[in-house]
Amino acid sequence: HLSFDDMRRRMLDADVSLGQFEKNERLERTIPHKVFESISMGIPYVTARASGVSELLEDEASCLMVPPADHGAIKTALLRLKENRELGARLDTEEMAREARVGEVHLRRLDQPLAQVLKPGR
């Protein structure tokens, strides 16, 4: 097992962070923890286009999105980042930080209805 510090160092050594690509129900309804880790560390993020992650990130502004389970599109996105370092730098700077703040607002909004559902007496 890797310690959190070792995992952080390895992620920071990476040129890109890969999200979920397999087409399944979970892909549409979740925002993987790796999104937040990548944003906070400024690592360019490539993932499948899905409703969950699209609530937080914007294709070509804060990440690169590809169609789910499209191996050719994943390869193309990775080659774009390899050949265009400016694109990767643009994806991992201010836009991602702004999107992360928006994400915090979304999460806070979700907490309120959940808290109401969990109130005693309901």
BELMOLIN-V186144 format. One line per field, one symbol per residue. phi: phi as a letter, one per 20 degrees, with the letter a starting at -180 (. if undefined). psi: psi as a letter, one per 40 degrees, with the letter a starting at -180 (. if undefined). Layout:
# BELMOLIN-V186144
phi=???
psi=???
This chain:
# BELMOLIN-V186144
phi=.effffffffffffebddeecfebffgfdcdfgggfffgfdmegddbffbfffffddcgmddaddcfgldffffgffffgffecfffffffddfffffffffgffgfffffffffffegfne
psi=iiidddddddddeidihhahehhiddddeihiddddddddefhhhhiihidddeddihhedeihiiiifgddddddddddddegdddddddfbddddddddddddddddddddddddeiie.
